[in-house]
Amino acid sequence: MLNQRIDIITAQPPLIMTIPNSSWHLIVKIERLSGQCVIDCIKEENEQITSYQQTLTEEPFHVAENIWELSYGVEIMTLQHRSLSAHPAIQLWQKWKRLSP
């Protein structure tokens, strides 16, 4: 049991949002606009990095250190955990950081 709930806005990117039976989203920025969480994500297609934005339709619920959940098994967690060191999102994050101004 957690002693305190942490607002996802305080989380430091990179974050990864995993969706059961679907692809993952690499979150590079998260902010609250008009009371809703808005996430900026990146993906790579045909060796090109593109960005897109999503509005979360619900408030992420803090369930463990650096892990938040949404309904239907969707999780948002830090990518800086050693268990994710081989995840393809790490390479995308590193590439994006090199190419970002």
Residue frames as qw, qx, qy, qz and C-alpha x, y, z in Angstrom:
[[0.000, 0.889, 0.458, 0.000, 0.00, 0.00, 0.00],
 [0.406, 0.455, -0.020, 0.792, 1.34, 3.42, -0.91],
 [0.292, -0.472, -0.468, 0.688, 1.68, 6.07, 1.74],
 [0.163, 0.639, 0.081, -0.747, 0.89, 8.84, -0.69],
 [0.643, 0.578, 0.477, 0.158, -0.55, 9.25, -4.16],
 [0.304, -0.431, 0.292, 0.798, 1.63, 11.12, -6.63],
 [0.516, 0.739, 0.147, -0.409, 0.20, 13.25, -9.43],
 [0.818, 0.259, 0.358, 0.368, 1.45, 12.04, -12.81],
 [0.280, 0.941, -0.003, 0.188, 2.29, 15.64, -13.74],
 [0.385, -0.822, 0.417, 0.039, 5.32, 15.36, -11.45],
 [0.897, -0.006, 0.382, 0.224, 6.71, 12.38, -13.40],
 [0.046, -0.723, 0.454, 0.518, 9.84, 12.98, -15.43],
 [0.855, 0.485, -0.064, -0.172, 9.94, 11.76, -19.04],
 [0.438, 0.046, -0.661, -0.607, 10.59, 9.48, -20.68],
 [0.580, 0.017, 0.628, -0.518, 7.44, 7.60, -19.81],
 [0.179, 0.039, -0.867, -0.464, 5.91, 4.68, -21.62],
 [0.653, 0.069, 0.297, -0.693, 2.21, 3.99, -21.91],
 [0.020, 0.094, -0.971, -0.219, 1.44, 0.33, -22.49],
 [0.683, 0.100, 0.045, -0.722, -1.90, -0.89, -23.76],
 [0.611, -0.065, 0.787, -0.056, -2.86, -4.58, -23.61],
 [0.632, 0.382, 0.643, 0.204, -2.84, -6.22, -27.06],
 [0.357, 0.919, 0.138, 0.095, -1.61, -3.00, -28.67],
 [0.601, 0.441, -0.205, 0.634, 1.46, -0.92, -29.26],
 [0.479, -0.569, -0.324, 0.584, 3.15, 1.30, -26.71],
 [0.186, 0.917, 0.128, 0.329, 3.42, 5.08, -26.69],
 [0.606, -0.070, -0.248, 0.752, 6.60, 6.94, -25.75],
 [0.152, -0.939, -0.306, -0.051, 5.65, 10.02, -23.74],
 [0.564, 0.244, -0.132, 0.778, 8.10, 12.91, -23.92],
 [0.055, -0.184, 0.228, -0.955, 5.96, 15.51, -22.14],
 [0.279, -0.555, -0.782, -0.046, 2.93, 15.52, -19.88],
 [0.006, 0.066, -0.221, 0.973, 0.94, 18.53, -18.72],
 [0.084, 0.572, 0.769, -0.274, -2.46, 19.49, -17.42],
 [0.044, -0.054, -0.295, -0.953, -4.52, 21.70, -19.72],
 [0.544, -0.222, -0.188, -0.787, -8.07, 22.74, -18.83],
 [0.693, -0.313, 0.447, -0.471, -8.12, 20.10, -16.09],
 [0.979, 0.175, 0.074, -0.073, -7.14, 17.19, -18.35],
 [0.556, -0.495, 0.535, 0.398, -3.80, 15.46, -18.79],
 [0.677, 0.713, -0.107, -0.147, -2.32, 15.97, -22.23],
 [0.727, -0.371, 0.464, 0.345, 0.61, 13.84, -23.34],
 [0.430, 0.758, -0.389, -0.298, 3.07, 14.54, -26.13],
 [0.865, -0.117, 0.479, 0.092, 4.29, 11.31, -27.71],
 [0.235, 0.652, -0.576, -0.433, 6.74, 10.30, -30.40],
 [0.893, 0.099, 0.439, -0.023, 6.92, 7.32, -32.72],
 [0.092, -0.530, 0.641, 0.547, 9.21, 6.17, -35.49],
 [0.772, 0.439, 0.445, -0.112, 7.92, 5.15, -38.89],
 [0.729, 0.607, 0.097, 0.300, 10.10, 4.63, -41.94],
 [0.659, -0.038, -0.167, 0.733, 13.10, 5.88, -39.96],
 [0.009, -0.512, -0.053, -0.857, 11.34, 9.22, -39.32],
 [0.183, -0.322, -0.715, 0.593, 10.36, 10.41, -35.86],
 [0.200, -0.526, -0.377, -0.736, 6.93, 11.99, -35.68],
 [0.000, 0.062, 0.651, -0.756, 5.17, 13.53, -32.73],
 [0.369, -0.477, -0.589, -0.538, 1.54, 13.49, -31.76],
 [0.174, -0.220, 0.499, -0.820, -0.59, 14.55, -28.83],
 [0.442, -0.378, -0.789, -0.198, -3.25, 12.70, -26.87],
 [0.373, -0.442, 0.276, -0.768, -5.66, 13.83, -24.16],
 [0.175, -0.056, -0.955, 0.231, -6.21, 11.30, -21.43],
 [0.444, -0.456, -0.437, -0.636, -9.91, 10.85, -20.80],
 [0.745, -0.609, -0.268, -0.058, -9.37, 9.92, -17.17],
 [0.193, -0.849, 0.441, -0.216, -7.00, 10.82, -14.35],
 [0.671, 0.264, -0.672, 0.166, -4.10, 8.33, -14.06],
 [0.750, -0.618, 0.022, -0.232, -4.19, 6.53, -10.71],
 [0.141, 0.665, -0.695, 0.236, -0.85, 6.14, -8.92],
 [0.942, -0.192, -0.175, -0.213, -0.47, 2.44, -8.02],
 [0.874, -0.269, 0.019, 0.404, 3.26, 2.02, -7.32],
 [0.315, -0.682, 0.232, 0.617, 6.52, 3.90, -7.50],
 [0.051, 0.450, -0.511, -0.731, 6.62, 5.53, -10.95],
 [0.017, -0.207, -0.908, -0.363, 3.60, 3.55, -12.18],
 [0.416, 0.223, 0.249, -0.846, 0.12, 4.91, -12.92],
 [0.216, 0.240, 0.924, 0.203, -2.89, 3.05, -14.27],
 [0.443, 0.105, -0.150, -0.878, -5.86, 3.94, -16.41],
 [0.801, 0.086, 0.400, -0.437, -8.86, 1.69, -17.00],
 [0.910, 0.389, -0.025, -0.142, -8.68, -1.51, -19.03],
 [0.900, -0.186, 0.160, 0.361, -5.11, -2.37, -18.01],
 [0.463, 0.760, -0.058, 0.452, -3.44, 0.69, -19.52],
 [0.670, -0.591, -0.097, 0.438, -0.29, 1.61, -17.59],
 [0.318, 0.871, -0.176, 0.331, 2.01, 4.60, -17.68],
 [0.803, -0.519, 0.032, 0.290, 5.43, 4.12, -16.15],
 [0.080, -0.863, 0.406, 0.289, 8.88, 5.57, -16.18],
 [0.861, 0.461, -0.208, 0.044, 11.20, 4.25, -18.83],
 [0.125, 0.740, -0.572, 0.331, 14.15, 4.75, -16.52],
 [0.806, -0.371, 0.392, -0.245, 13.68, 1.38, -14.81],
 [0.137, -0.504, 0.820, 0.234, 16.37, -1.25, -15.33],
 [0.574, 0.206, 0.788, -0.084, 13.75, -3.85, -16.28],
 [0.560, 0.764, 0.281, -0.152, 13.02, -1.78, -19.43],
 [0.256, -0.690, 0.438, 0.515, 16.64, -1.26, -20.49],
 [0.301, -0.054, 0.807, 0.504, 16.21, -3.43, -23.60],
 [0.387, 0.675, 0.579, -0.243, 12.82, -2.01, -24.60],
 [0.481, 0.428, 0.410, 0.646, 12.77, -0.45, -28.12],
 [0.091, -0.950, -0.262, -0.144, 11.43, 2.77, -26.59],
 [0.571, -0.655, 0.143, 0.473, 14.87, 3.36, -25.04],
 [0.517, 0.039, 0.466, 0.717, 16.49, 3.55, -28.48],
 [0.128, 0.746, 0.478, 0.444, 13.71, 5.83, -29.74],
 [0.365, -0.907, -0.150, 0.149, 14.14, 8.13, -26.71],
 [0.582, -0.458, 0.284, 0.609, 17.91, 8.31, -27.24],
 [0.412, 0.323, 0.527, 0.670, 17.51, 9.03, -30.94],
 [0.049, -0.871, -0.414, -0.260, 14.90, 11.73, -30.24],
 [0.468, -0.813, -0.014, 0.347, 17.17, 13.37, -27.63],
 [0.557, -0.183, 0.396, 0.707, 20.06, 13.47, -30.13],
 [0.246, 0.440, 0.555, 0.662, 17.87, 15.06, -32.82],
 [0.178, -0.875, -0.449, 0.021, 16.01, 17.51, -30.55],
 [0.299, 0.694, -0.113, 0.645, 17.21, 21.11, -30.54]]
